[in-house]
Amino acid sequence: MPAKTFNTPVTTAIEPIKLICDILQSEMNLASNRIATTYQNYEIPSDGVIVVVGYLSPSQQVANQNYFDDSTNSEVQETIFLHTIQIEIMSLAPDNSARLRMAEIALALKSFYSQQQQDVNFMGIAWLQGDFIDGSYVEAASMLQRYITTCAVTALHRKVKTSQYFDIFPIELVSDDQGGRETISDISASSSPYAP
């Protein structure tokens, strides 16, 4: 039976789409019911805009590493993914807010607040977003003004867990004195010079 270990959740400080939502809500001064992810139930308001953020598959893995942190006796697993995130801004005509405010998305993602949040959360948002596509269509008796863009986000995902591998792995050093005589040296983590 494997030894009991602790595991942190695989995590960044915040999920990439949640970070984008936070930045857009803050910089565009949106109420909490005017920002949503594609994975939740939302309604398009009859006045003003709503911004919806979601992943556009696939997410691409660009780096992966695993290392031992001897200061905490932990195994650290890290991977970096490039996520393509889709952002939609919508409003119902005669309200033209979506069309008038779509440029604010680009401004928000490049703002000082955005740069600060990227640094704190180990993420990077591409300097330029994709083209804005007009996805407007007739919705019942009115026109849904809908503009869609994408942005690339690189995010560090990390998991930390206890590692007993290096404590219980026996190390044996066989040295040869050049005369054909072998000597076995015992190397122990608890004896000098390896002891902490």
Secondary structure, 3 states (H helix, E strand, C coil): CCCCCCECCCECCCCHHHHHHHHHHHHHCCCHHHEEECCCCCCCCCCCCEEEEEECCCCEEEEEEEEEECCCCEEEEEEEEEEEEEEEEEEECCCCHHHHHCHHHHHHHCCHHHHHHHHHCCEEECCCCCCCEECCEEECCEEEEEEEEEEEEEEEEEEEEECCHHHHCCEEEEEECCCCCEEEEEECCCCCCCCC
